[in-house]
Amino acid sequence: MGLPPRLGRLGRYPHLRLGLDGPSSAAVPSSSAAPGPAGPSSAALSLPRPSAAPAGPASPGPEPCSPQATVNPPAVPPPVPRPRRMTTRAQAGIYRPKRLFPALHASRTGPVRLEPRSVQEAMQFPEWDAALHREHDALLHNHTWDLVPRQPHYNVLGNRWVYRIKHHTDGTIHLYKTRLVAKGFHQRPGVDFRDTFSPVIKPVTVRTVFTIALSQGWPIKQFDVNNAFLQGPLTEEVYMAQPPGFVDPQHPTHVCRLRKAIYGLRQAPRAWYTALISFLLEFGFQKTKSDASLFVYHRSGVLLYFLVYVDDLLLTSNDSAALSTFQNALAGRFSLKALGDVDYFLGIEVIPTISGYILSQHKYMVDILTRFHMREAAPASTPLASSATLSLNDGTSPTDAIRYRQVLGALQYLVYTRPDIAFSVNKLSQYMHSPSAYHWKCLKRLLRYVCGTISYGLAIRRSSDPLRLTAFADSDWAGNLDDRTSTSAYLLYFGSTLISWRSKKQRIVARSSTEAEYRAIAHAATELEWVQNLLTELRQPLSVSPTLFSDNLGATSFSSNPVFHSRMKHLALDYHFVRQLVQDGRLTVRYIPTAQQLADVLTKPLAATRFLLLRSKIGVVDTTSILRGRIREKE
């Protein structure tokens, strides 16, 4: 007989009912007991409790099969724990994208953010409140704007305060700095702005001037312009809202008609550069053709070199009196801050040594590793493994392209003083559009190498002999697996100082290793020509023509042989200017064995032994002993 539907699980498993009724509950009647006339009613679920036994001798009791029989309840087994069901992200209400690299997204352990997020919050702290008023007073003193009534046709730009804490090289706080920045992305071309380009000094020029100053014994002075962008007058009509927190109570609805440039405007760098160049030309400087941000003063045997990188200025001269005269004139025209001898320029620490300088980006490397949570990573001996074979389709899964580009973008500026990672950065940058997990693995190895060489920098050496130009050119024939193009590289020395280097993928597939090497020689010769023109404008002509070394006999012979070879006749004519330079005596191309080819470090991944040898020869040195010596002197 089937059980009624109401019984459910309790009817199917009697021991559960007994467990609910308690240990004194009677047993369920056997299935052979017939129900009453009314059928299986709810009364059938009420089991009779056994009556008290009468006094006297015990009776044997009813038969087991009779309806009045009582049975001892079976032992109730402990409840079986049900397995815990997994809760998915959707059931928990989590719809954020899954982070594939938890180590990179871990919370940073460090000081609490000190920069305020609003002007109201900044005014609650004395340091930031003083910085705000100092910047606002400078704007008013410089007569940056005029308050005018607002008109309907004005394109009024918004603005905001930007806060930044500037640190010393040891990490201590140097200055609480604030700037009023206009929202220049609301400007209209042809109405609010026209020209925006402003040149900056080239890295090769900086290293070249450093080498000349060291060899001649000239001092190198550094200056910083206060509110540099506020020094440039505007030729366009630009309107801006009043700065937050400093609205004029008498004219709250007026707007600012800008008379001079302000940070955030598209034409602000151009306006500052125009104002500075006008002053330099009036003083007697000449702008060089090789570098638009290098200015040379040459009169009566006096030489002054003036280097401009936005508002960071460098000055060196062979005459200390002329240097002081120009410094005073510059300070009288612009609000200038004299920083003394150069020691920290564009985030690069200039460490003086017995033999010259060491350019180190130690703080920048620490910031990169801390930002991407690789500060405590295990160091690697080389930037890339010698067995690394990079290709676009390597079979691994895609990776986070945004984070991949962020890391490579940060490493681009590190190449300024670290030529040993130039090839790795260039190679990994070729896959920024579609990076894979293997590319990310190689990029993390590069960060581990930076972590292990965080105290290394580029040596700028003093030379007592006449300075000469020497170059090394090399290529890796068909080293790119995707399109079988080659990689060109060169190293350019001025005296014993490495001043220029490059590692770049060739655009055309070379039919032979000689062709690839000849293209590398042409690229190096182009750089040599530019440096020679730069030295001529610096009044430092060379007494000996430059020498270029290559480890390919065919390319070396082809650069001086006027006869066209059948395998090389397809080369573009612009590459054959190397032969013209050799014939004119302006360049010498020589053969060098592969074991002595220094540019090999910029063409392919090398084994650790070979890489460390070449790294020491190209001028990348450790600054640990020098830094310890400085600390010992202070103590």
N, C-alpha and C positions, 0 to 999 in steps of 0.2 A: 504494500500500500504506500502510495506516495504521501509525502508530507504536504501540509497546506502551505500556500505561498507565504503566509505571515511568519512562518517559523524562520525562514531564511537560513542564515549561517548557524543560528543557535539550534535549530532543529536537526540540521545535518551533522553537527558535532555536539553530542550531548554533554561532553565534559566541559564545554564552555558554559553551558547553562548551569551546571553544578557549581562551577567556579563562581558564577555570578550570584547564585542563591546562598552561597555559604557552605561550610563544611557539613552542616546538619541537614542539608536538602536531601530528599528521598530520590531514589533512582527513577529514571524514566521507565514506564511500563514497557514491557516487551512488545514487539510488533504484533504478536498473536492476540493481544487483548482487543476485543471488539469495542468500538466506540458506542456511546449511548444512543438512545433513540434520536436525539437531536443532532447526531452527527458530531463531527470533530469541532466542537465549540471551543470558546476560549477557556472553559472550565477544564478541558482536557490538559491545558498547559499547567494548571495548578496541581502540583504533586502533593498528595497527603503526607503529612508528617507522621512519623511513627508515634503511637500512644505509649504512655508510660507502662512499663511491665508490672503486672500485679505482684503483690507481695507473696512470698511463699516460694516453694521450689520452682526452679526454672522449668518451663515447658520446652519441649523440643522445637516449637515454632512451626510456622506454616511451611508448606512445600515451596521449594524455590520457584516453581512455575506458577503459583497462585498469584492473583492480583494483589494480595495483601503482603506478599513477600517483600522484605527489605534487603537490600544489598549494600555493602559498604561502598561508599563512593570511591572510584579509582583515583589514584594519585594524580593531581593536576600537574602536567608538565609545565616548566617555566616558559613564558612567552618567548617565541623565537624572534630575536631582533631583526627587523626588516632592513635590508641593505639601503644605505643612504643614497638617495637619488641625486644625480649631478644637476647642478643649477647652471644653465647656460647664461651667456652674457645678455641675450635678449630677455630671458625671464627675470633677470635682475634689473632690467631697465638700463643697461649699459650699451650705448650706441656709439661711443667714441671709437676712432680707428685704432686698430691693434698696433702696438709698437713692436717692431721686429727686433730691436736691439735694446733690451732693458738696461744694459750697462751704460749706454749713451744717454738714456733718459733718466738716470738716477738723480735724485736730488743732490744738489751741490751743498757741500758742507763748507761754510765760509761765513764771513761777516754779513750782517743784515744789510739790505739795500739802503744806502745812505742818501741817494738822490731823491728829492721830493717829486711827487707826481702832479702837483698843482701849485699855483702861486699862493693860495691860502695856506697850504701846508708848509711851503718854504718860509713864509713870513713868521711862522711859529718858532723857527730856529734862528738864533742870533747870527750864526755864520752865513746862512743862506740869505737872511734878510739884509745883512750888510752887503753881500755880493749883488743882490738885486738893486739896491739903491746906488751902489757904485757904478753898475752898468747903465742904469737910467740917467744918472748924472753925467756920465760920459757922452751919452746920446744927446742930451740937452746942450752940453758944453760945445759939442761939435756942430751944433745947429743942423741936426740930421733932418728935421722936418719942420713944417709950418702947419699950424692948426687952421683948417679952412672949413666953411660950412659944406655939408654933404649935398651933392647934387644927384639927381636921378640917373644921369648918364655915366657917373663915375664907376669904374670897376675897382671896388674897394677890396683890397687883399686882407685876409685875416693874418694873425700872428700868434705866437706862443713863446713862452720862456723855456729854454733848454738848460738843463743843469748837468754839470760834469765835475767830477773830482779829479784833479790832476795829481799824479803821484811822482815821487822821486824814483830813481833807479832801484833803490832798496825797498820800495813798496810803501813808504810812509807818505802821508798826505802833504802835498805841496801847496795846493790852492783850491778854494771853492770858487768855481767859475760859472757864471751865468751868461746867457746870450739871448737877445731878442731876435727870433728868427721869423721872417715873413713867409707866408705860404705861397711861394713862388709858382706852385703848380697851377694856380688860378690865373696866371698872367697869359695874355694873348699875344702871339707873335705878330710883329709889325706894329703893334699898338703900345704895349707895355715894355717890350724889349726887342732888340735886334741882334747885335753880335754878343756872343756868350763865351767864346773860346779864350782861354788864358793859358799860355805855356808855363811849364815848370822845368826846373833843371833836370838834366838827364843824369842817371846814375854814373855813367861812364865819365861824364864831365867832373863830377864830384871826386871820384877816385883819382882822376888825372891831376886835378888841382891839388889834392892832398899829397900826391907823390912829388909834384914840383915844389910845393912849400916845404916838405920835409927835406928834400935834397938841398934846397937853397937856405934852409934855416929860417924861414919866414914864420911869423905867428899867424894863427888862424883864429879870428874873432867871430863870435856869434851874436846875433841880435834878434830880438823879437819885437814886432810892431804891435802896439796896443790898438785893438779895434781897427785892424787893417782895412776891412771892407768899408768902414765908415769914412775913409779918406778919399774915396773916389766919387767925384760929382756925377750926377745923372743928367743925361740929355733928354730922356723921355719923361712924360708926366705919369707918375706912379702914385697911387693913393693907397693908404693902409689904415686900418682901424687903430685906435689908441691901444697901447699895450695893456694887458690885463693887470689889475692892481694899481695902475697909475693913470686912471682916467681923470682928466681935468674936471674938477667939480663945477667950474663956471661955464664950461662948454662940453657937456657930456655927449652931445650928438655930433660934434665936429669930428673930422677925419684928418689924418696926417698926410700932407702932400710932401713926399720925400724929395729932399734936395740932394742928398748923398745916398750912396748905396748902403744896403743893410744886408745882414746875413739872410740867406734864403732866396734872395732875388736871383734870377737867372743871369743877369748881367753884372752881378756884384764882383766876381773875380776879374772880369774884363775891365771894369771901372777902376779897380785898385791897381791893376797892372798898368793901365794907361797913365794914371797919376804918378806912379813910381818911375816909369820910363821917361816921362817928361822931365822930372827932376834930375835924373841921371844924365840925360843928354845935355841939359843946361849946365851941369857941373863939368862936363867934358868927357864923359864915358862914351864908349862906342859899343853898340850891340853887335855881337858876333853873328856871323851867318851860320856857323855850325850849330849853335845852341842859342835860341832866342831868349833864354833866361840867364845868359852869361854876359857880363858887361866888363870891358877892359878899359882902363885908363892908362895911357902911355904918353908921357911928356917929360922931356929933360931927364931921361934915365929913370924916371919914377914909374913903377908898375903897380897897379891895383887891380885885383880880381874881385868882382862882386857877383855872388851867386844868389839867385832868388828862387825860393820854393814857397809861393803864396806869401805868407807873412813871416816865414823863417828865412833869415838872411845870413850869409857867410861872407867874410871880408878878409883878404890877405894882401900883403904888400911887402915890397923890398925896402920900404922907407917908413919907419915908425912915425915920423912927424907928419907925413902925408896921410897916413892912416888915421891919426888923431884928428887932423883937420877935416877930413871927409866925415868922420864919425860925428863931430860936432855939427857940421852942416846938415847931416841927415837927421840928427836929433832935433835941430831947430825947425825942420820942415814937418816931420812926423813925430807922433808920440812913440818914443823908442825906449826899449828896455835892453841895456847892455848886459849880456850874460858872460862876458869874459872869454877866456879861451874855450874853444869848442870841446864839449864833453858829452853832449846828448843832442843829436840832430835827427829829426824825423823818426823818432823811436829807435834810433841806433846809438848805442853807447860807444864813444870814441875813447879807447883806453890807451894812454901813453905808455910806451915801453922804451927800453934802451935803444932798440933798432928802429923805432917809428911809432906806428899806431896799430891797434887791433880794433876792427869794427865788429861789434857784437850786438846781436839782437836777443840777448838773454831774457829780458823781461817780456818781449813779444812772444818768444817760444813758450815761456811759462804760461802766458795768457792763452795761447792756442791749446796747449795740453790741458789746462784747467777747464777751458770752455767745452772741450769735447771729451772730458773725463778720461784722459790718458796720462795723467800726471804720474801715477804710480804703476804704469805699465812696465813690463819687462823689456829692457833695451834690446835692440837688434844691432848686429854688427855692420850691416849694409842696408841701404834704402830699399833695394829689391833683391830678391833671391836670384842667384845666377841661373837657376833653372826656370825662372818665371817666363811663361809664354803668354803674353797678353793678346787677346783678340776680341772682336766685338761679339761674336757668338761662341762663347766658351762652354755652353751647355749648363751653366748654373742659373739659378733663379734670379730675377731682378731684385735690386736693392733700393733703399731709400735714396732717390736721386737728389732730393733737396739737401739732405745732410751731406751727401757725397760732394756736391758742388760747394757747400759751405766750407768744408775742410780744405778742398783744393784752392778755393779763393783765398783763404787765409794763408796758405802755404806759398802763394804766388809772390807775396811781398817778402817772404823769408829768403827767396833766392837772391835778394839784394846783397846779402853777405854770405850766402852759402851756395857756392857753385857746385858742391858735391851732390846736391839734390836736384840740380837743374834738369837732368835727364829724366828722373823719376817723376817730377812734377809735370814735365811736358808730356811724357808718355801716358800717364794716368789722366791727363786733361783731355786726351783724345776720345775718351769714353764718357764724358759728362752727360751726353744726350741720352745714353742708355746704359747706365752702369749695372754690373751684375754683382753677385755675391763674391765672386773671385776677385773682381776689381776692388771691392770694399776690403777684402782681406789683404790685398797688396797695399792699399792705402793705409790701413791700420799698421802694417809693418813699417811704412814710411814714418808714421807718427812715433812708433817705438824707436826708430833710429834717431829721430829728433830728440826724443826723451833721453836717450843714452849719450847724445852729443850736445846737450843743452848749453854747455859752457864753451863751445867752439865758435870761432869767428874768423874773419878774413884779415890777414896781415898786410899792412901797408908799410913797406920797408924803405928805410933811408938808403941812398946810394951815393957814394963818393965819386964813382966813375960817371962819365957822360951817359945820359939816359938814351937807351935804344929801344926800338920797337921790335918785338919778336912775337910770332904767331905760330900756333899749331893747329892744323886742320885735319879732320878725319871724318870717316863716314862708315856706317854699317850697311853694307849692300843688301837690299831686299829684306831688311829685318822686320818690316811690318807684315804680319801674316794676312791681314785683310785685303790689302791691295798691292803688296810686294813693292812698296816704295821704300826708299832708303832714308836714313837719318843723318843729317849733316851736323857737325859740331866744330867749334873753334875756340881757342883760348888765346887771348892777346895780352902780352906783358909789356909794361913800360918800365924798363930797368928790370928789377926783380919783383915787381908788384903786378899782380893780376888785376887789370883794370876793365876787361870786357870778356864776356863768354856768351855762348849761345848753343842751344841744342834744339834743332827744329827738323820737322818732317819735310822731306822734299816733295814737291808737288807732282813731279813727273817720274814715271818708272824708268830707272836706268837700265840700259841693256847690258852693262858690264860694270865690274867694280871700278875700273878706270874712269868711266863716265861719272859714277857716283862720287868718287874722290875729287874729280876735277870740278864738279859743282860745289863741293865743300871748299875747295881752294878759292873759287870765285867769290863765295860768300865771305870768307875771311879777308880776301883782298879788298872787298868793298868796305869792310869795317876799318881796315888799315888806312885806306884813302881818307875816310872821314876823320880818323884820329890825327892823321898828318895835317889836314886842313885846320883842325882844332888847335894843334900845337903851333901852327903858323900864326893864327890869330892871337894866341897867347904870347907871342914873341919868344917862342922856344923852338926854333927850327932844329931839325935833326942833322947831325953831321954825317951819318951813315944811313943808307937806304934800309928799310925794314927787311927782315928775313922771315920767310914762311916755310915751315917744315911740314912734309907729308911723308907717309910711310908707303906710298904707292909709286913705284918706279915709272909706270906708264903715265900717270898723271903729272909727275914731275917733269918727264921728258916732253910731254905734250904742251906744257905751259911755255916752253922756250923753243920748241920746234916749229918753224913757220910752215911746214908741209902738212896739209890736211890728210888725216888718215881716213880710210874708207869707213871705219867703224865709228868715227866721231864727226862725220860731216853733217849729221842731223842736228847737232847742238845749235841752240840759238846763238845768234851773233853776239848778244850782250855778254855771254860767258867768255868770249874770246878777248875781252879787254884785259884779262890777266896777261896774255901774251904781249899786248901792247905795253903794259907796265914793265914787264921784264925787259923788253927791247929798249925802252927809254931809260933803263937803269934806276927806276923808282921802286923796284921790288926784286927780291932774290928768292927763288924757290929752290929748296934743297930737300934731298931725301934723308929720312931718319928711320932707323929700325923700329919695328912695331913695339919692341920692349921699351923704347924710350919715347913713345908717342903719348904725351900727356892728355891729349884730347880724347883718348880712348875711354876716359871715365864718363864722357858725356854722350856716348853713342849706344851703349848696351849695358845690361846688368853684368857685373863682374864678380868673381869670387872674392872672398873677404881679404885674402892676402894681397891680391893685385889691387883691390880697391883702396885699402888702407895705405899702400905705398904711394899710389897716385894722389890720394887726398893730401898727404903730407907734402908732396912736391908742388901742388898747385897753390899752396898758401893758406889752407884751412888749418888753423892751429888751435890748441887748447889754451884757454885763458885761466884755468884753475889756479896755477901757481902764481900768476900775476895778481889775481884777485886776493889770494891769501896774503901776498906781500903787502897789498894796500891795507888790508885789515891789520896786519902786524904793525904797520907804520902808525896807524891811528891809535892803536893801543899803547 
